[in-house]
Amino acid sequence: HTDMPEEMRVETMELCVTACEKFASNNESAAKMIKESMDKKFGSSWHVVIGEGFGFEITHEVKNLLYMFFGGSLAVCVWKCS
C-alpha cells in the first residue's frame, strides 16, 4: 500500500529490497539504512519499521507512506512525519 508518487515509490521499494537483502539478519540496520537514505534524498523526518507480526496506526504527510512486504512475511513501513 502506498500513496507516494510513482517515481518516489519505485525508488523507495528498491531501497527497501536492497536494505533487507544486505541486512537479512538485522532489521534494525536495514531500517537505519532506509531512514538515512530517505532523509538525504527527500528531506527529514522519515521513519521506518521493519518486522513480522506488528500492527500500527500512524499520522503521516500525504503522499509519503509506503507499506510493503519483503520475502513473504517481513513487513516494511516507511513514512514521513515532521
N, C-alpha and C positions, 0 to 999 in steps of 0.2 A: 504494500500500500504506500502511495506517495502523493504529494501534491506539488512536487518540485517541477520546474520547467524541464523539458526533455533533456537538454544538454547537461544540466546540473545532475539530473537523475542518473544518466549514464555514467558520468564521471564518479559520482558517489558510490554507485553499485560496484564499479570496477575497483575503486579504492577499498571498499569493504571486503571484496573477494580476495584481493591482494593481501590485505592485513590478516584476514582469517587463515589464509594459506601459510603466510610467513610465520605467524604465531599460533600454530594449530593447537598447542597445549597451554597457551597463556592468553586468555580472553582479555585480561587487564592490559597487557602490552598492545594487543590488537586495537582495543578501544582507544588507548592513548595515541597510537599512530594515526588513527582515523580522525580523532579530535584535533590533533595538532595540524594535520594536513588541511582539514576543513577551515580551521581558524585562519590559516595562512592564505588559502585560496579565496574564501568567501567572507572573511572578516569574522571576528568573535561574536558571540559566545555560543559555540556548538557543544552539544552534549551527546555522549554515546553510551549505550548499554548493550552488552553482548552476553548472551547466556541461553540456558534452556529452562523452560517452565517458569516464566515470570509473567506477571501482568503489570500494567502501568496505566496511569492517567496523567497526561501532561498538558501544559499550556505551551504553545509554540507559535512562532511567527508564520503567517500564511505563506505558502509556497516554500517551506523549509522543513519538511518532515519526510523521512523515509523509514519504512519498517519492512524488513525483508528476512527471508530465511536463507541460510547457507548450509549446504551439505545435509539437508533433511531436517534436523532438529535444532540447529543453532540459530537463534534469532538475533538480529541486529536492528537496533532502533537508533536513528540519528536525527537530531532536531536542533533548531536554533531558537534560543530564547534569551533576549538581552535584558 
